[in-house]
Amino acid sequence: MLLGIDTSGAVSVAVARGELAAGPASSAGAAPAQSDAASAHTGLDILAVRSDTRSRHHDEVLLALVEETLQAAGVTRGELTGVVVGRGPGPFTGLRVGLVSARSIASVLGVPLHGLSSLDALAHKALAAVPAERGPVTVGVALDARRREVYHARYRREADGEILRIAEPAVDAPAEVATALTACDLLVGSGTALYPELLPATVELEHVDAGHLLLAASALAARGEDLTSTEPMYLREPDAAKPTARKSALGR
């Protein structure tokens, strides 16, 4: 049984039956590949997903949501064999809440902890709704980064179903990446709702679903991707100014 947690934007928790199985080494830039029958292809059975898109106080919501999701899935904490957490990018406080909670749960239970980009998970969710028969498809993901910027990345699903990350995660002003992102067949993420004139959404899909976080992790693990890092993917310095050396009133 796997527990998935993502707090890159909304708070989302999921429970799945199955394990992350190691597979062959993946090529550089590989990202999760799934179709409509995503859970069947990964061997995971998503039992329950619960999300809260309204609260900005992740610390007040997350643990209660974990318990609610476990109860809905009919699973106890003692049955969990692994935890998967979204590494962002996202707001600093929200990411910390998710990562610290995931680490704590994994540590207490003595189970493995895995991490992956929340952008990968959102791309996975967008592509899961596109029939494989459509052939090659590109998707751009843009998440609210505040400061009038967006976190973004681009992906391409090949005809054989493999998904490649064709532009690595970065943070920029919407105008600077609008041309590249709108050239994609699909454009999703919370950034599209904030900047609709520059980044018009093709699908109304703003937040990461922890169920697709688990499916994305399963696909990545099957390709041999290293999911051991659970360091937050901030992409830039915190909003708070760094402390500087004190100066006297005379500036010395």
N, C-alpha and C positions, 0 to 999 in steps of 0.2 A: 504494500500500500504506500502510495506517495502523497505527500502534502505539497501543494504549490502555493506560493505567496508572491504577490506583486504589489508594490506601493509606489510605482513610478508616476502615477497620476491618481487614479482612483485606487481604492483598496480592494483587492480581489484575492479570494482564497478558493482552492479546489482540492478535491481528493480523488485519486484514481487508483484503480486496481491494476497492478503490474509493477514492473521494475525497469530501470534504465539499463539496457544491455549494451556492452561495448561492441563496436563493429570495426570494420576496416578503417584505416587512416583516411581522413578526408583531405580533399584538395584545398589549397588556400582560398579563403573567402567563401567556403561552403556554408550554407545556411540550411535550415530545415526544409525537407521536401515532403509535402503531403498533398492529398487530394480530398475530395468530398468525404471519403471513408477514412478520414485521418486516424481516428482511434484504432480502427481495425488494422491499419498498416503499421502502426507503431506497437501494437500489442497492448496498448493501454485502454482501459475502460474508465471513462470519466464518470464518477459516481455522483458528484455534487459540485456545484459552483455557486459561490455567493459573492456579491460585489456591493460596494457602497461608493457611489459616484458623487455624493453630496457633501460629505463631511471633509473638512480640511484638517481635522484633528485625528490623524492616522493612529496615534498612540491610544486614543480613546475607543477606537473602533476595531482595530485588528484582532486582538485576542478574543473578543466576544465573537467576531466573525469566524475565527478558527473553530471555536467550540460549536457554533451554529452549523458550520459546514460539515464537521465531523459527525454531528448528530444526524444531519440530513442524509449523510452517506451510510449511516449505521456502522461507523468505524470508531474505535477507541484510539487514544494516543498510543497505547501500547502495541497496537497492530501496525503502526507506521514503520516502514523500513527505509525511508529516505525522505529528504526535504529538498525542494527545488525553489530557488528564489530569483526574482528578477533583479538584475544589477543596475537597472536604469538604462539610459540617463533619465533624470528627473529631479525634482526639488530635493535639496540636501536633507532637510528634516524628514520628509516622507520616506526617502530611501533608507535613511539610517534606522527608522522604526522597523521597516520590513526586514532589513538585513540583520539587525540585532535580534529581533524576535525569531527569525529563522535559525540563526546560529544557536540561540538559547534552546529552542525546541530540539534541534538536532543533537546538541551536547547532552541535554538531560536524558534523551532517549538512547543516546549512543548509536545514532544512525548517520549515514553519509549525508553531506550537504553539498548541493550542486548549484551553480549559478550560471546565468546566461543573460544576454542583452534583452531588455524589454522590447526593443525595436524589432529584434528577430521574431519575438512572439507575436507582435502585432502584424508583421508581414505574413506570418504563418496563418493567422486568423483570416486575413483578407484573401489570401490565395486558396484557402480551404473551400471557399464558396464558388470558386471558378472551376468549371468542368475541365478535366485533363484534356478532353478532345479539342479544346480551344487552341491548343498548341502553346508556343512561347508567350509568356505574359510578364510584364514588368510592373513593379509596384514601388511607389515612393511612400515613405513614412515620415510624418512631421509631427513632433510632439511639442507642446508648449514649454519653452525654456525660460519664460519670463524675460525681463529686460528687452522686450520686443524682439526676441529671437526664437528660433526653433531648433530642437534637436532633430537630426534627419539622417536617413540612410536610404539606399535604393537596392532593389533586389530584382532578379530575373529568374523565372521558372522556365526551364528548358522543356523541349518537347517530350523528353523522357521522364519528366517529373522532378529532376534535380533542381534545387534552388540555389542560386549563387548570389552572394552579396557583391554588387557591382560598384558600390560606393560606401566606404566605411563610415561609421557614425561620426558626426561632427555637429557643431553648433554655429549658426549664422543667422543674419537678418533674413527674413522671408524673401525680400526682394533679390537677395544675392543667390538664392537657390531656386527661385520660382521656375525659371526656364527648365532646369534639369528635372525638377520634381513633376511639373505638369506635363512633361514629355512622356511620363510613365502611363501605362494603360490604367493603372489604379493609383489613387492617391488617398491615403487615410491618415488618421491621427488627430489629436486635439488641436494641433496647429491649424488645421483646415477650418475649424469653427471660429478661430480667432482672426484669421486672415483670409476670408473667403474670396476676396477679390484677387489676391495673389496666388492663393493655394486652394482652388475650388475642389471640394471632395467629390470623388466619383462614387464612394460608398460611405454611408454614415457610420463610421467605425472610429471612435475617438480613444477608447481606453483599452488597456491590456486585460484580457480575460485569463485568469490563472489556469483555466483548463487548457487553453492553447499554449500557455507557458509550459505546461507539462508535456504536451504533444510535441512542441518544438524541441524541448530538451531531449525527449526520447529519440527524435529523428537525428539530432546532432550527435547524441551519444552513439547511435548506431553507425555513424560515419567515423567514429573515433575522435570526435572533437573533445578537447579538454574542457571540462566543465567544473574543474576543481576551484577556480578562482571565484570568490564571493566578495571581492573588493568592489565598492560602488563605482559606477561609471559616471563620473561627474562631467567630464569634458571641459570644465572651466573652473576657475576659482570661486569660492563661496561668495555670496552677496556681501557678507559682513567684511569689513576692511580688516586686513591683517594688522596685528599690533606692530607699532614701530618704536624705535628707540625714543625715549623721552628727551624733550628739549627744554631748556630753561626759558623763562619769559623773554630773554634776550635772543633766543634762537640758537644758543650755543649747545 
